[in-house]
Amino acid sequence: MKHVDRGMTATVLNQLPMTFDTHRVERRVLRLFPIEFAEELLEFRHADDPLLRFSAAFSQWIGNTFHREIRKSSNRKVRTANLGGKKSDNQGWTKVNPGIPIV
């Protein structure tokens, strides 16, 4: 990610319940950091499906960046509404230490 950074995403993760999914993180980042989110999405403007490609990259980035603070809820994906309003599979997450703020 070039425009949405660890600090922004940590702010969002700290606002979420113990279990959550990538689509929920996306919606919250969009609400709190709309300019940075838009710039990030524009990085995928030449992809065949920019929202899908962004979402996949963002989920992978979250997992790599916060690997000590969160873990995959399971190997199965969860089905929730994406940014376009369509239900699709995405990664579910669980906080490792929900009482400790993520920085």
C-alpha positions in Angstrom: 0.0 0.0 0.0 1.3 3.4 -1.0 -1.3 5.8 0.5 -3.0 3.9 3.3 -0.4 3.1 5.9 0.0 1.0 9.0 -1.0 3.8 11.4 -4.3 4.5 9.6 -5.1 0.8 9.4 -4.2 0.2 13.1 -6.6 3.0 14.0 -9.3 1.1 12.2 -8.4 -2.3 13.6 -8.6 -0.9 17.1 -12.2 0.2 16.5 -13.3 -3.2 15.3 -14.6 -6.2 17.4 -12.5 -9.2 18.0 -13.5 -10.9 14.8 -13.9 -9.0 11.5 -13.4 -9.3 7.8 -11.4 -7.4 5.2 -14.5 -5.7 3.7 -15.3 -4.2 7.1 -11.7 -2.8 7.3 -12.1 -1.3 3.8 -15.4 0.4 4.6 -13.9 1.9 7.8 -10.7 3.1 6.1 -12.8 4.7 3.3 -14.8 6.5 6.0 -11.9 7.8 8.0 -9.3 8.3 5.3 -11.2 8.9 2.0 -8.5 10.7 0.1 -5.8 8.1 0.9 -8.3 5.3 0.1 -9.2 6.9 -3.2 -5.5 7.3 -4.1 -4.9 3.7 -3.2 -7.8 2.5 -5.3 -6.5 4.6 -8.3 -3.4 2.4 -8.2 -5.6 -0.4 -9.5 -7.3 1.7 -12.2 -5.9 -0.4 -15.1 -6.9 -3.8 -13.5 -9.8 -5.7 -15.1 -11.8 -5.3 -11.8 -10.2 -2.5 -9.7 -12.3 -3.1 -6.6 -11.6 -6.8 -6.6 -7.9 -6.4 -7.2 -7.6 -3.7 -4.6 -9.5 -5.8 -2.1 -7.3 -8.8 -2.7 -4.1 -6.8 -2.4 -5.4 -4.9 0.7 -6.3 -8.2 2.4 -2.8 -9.7 1.7 -1.2 -6.4 2.9 -3.2 -6.5 6.2 -2.2 -10.1 6.8 1.5 -9.4 6.2 1.6 -6.1 8.0 -0.3 -7.2 11.1 0.8 -10.8 11.3 1.6 -10.5 15.0 -1.6 -8.8 15.9 -4.2 -10.7 13.9 -4.7 -14.1 12.4 -7.0 -15.6 9.8 -10.2 -16.7 11.5 -10.2 -19.9 9.4 -9.0 -21.2 6.1 -12.5 -20.6 4.8 -13.5 -17.2 3.5 -16.5 -15.2 4.8 -19.2 -13.9 2.5 -19.9 -10.2 3.0 -20.8 -7.2 0.9 -17.9 -5.6 -0.9 -17.5 -1.9 -1.6 -19.7 -2.3 -4.6 -22.5 -3.8 -2.5 -22.1 -7.3 -4.0 -21.6 -10.2 -1.6 -18.3 -11.9 -2.2 -15.9 -14.1 -0.4 -13.1 -12.4 1.6 -10.8 -13.0 4.5 -12.0 -13.2 8.1 -9.6 -12.1 10.9 -9.4 -12.5 14.6 -7.3 -10.3 16.9 -4.6 -12.2 18.8 -4.7 -10.0 21.9 -7.9 -8.0 21.8 -7.1 -6.1 25.0 -3.9 -4.7 23.6 -4.1 -1.8 21.2 -2.6 -2.3 17.8 0.0 0.2 16.8 
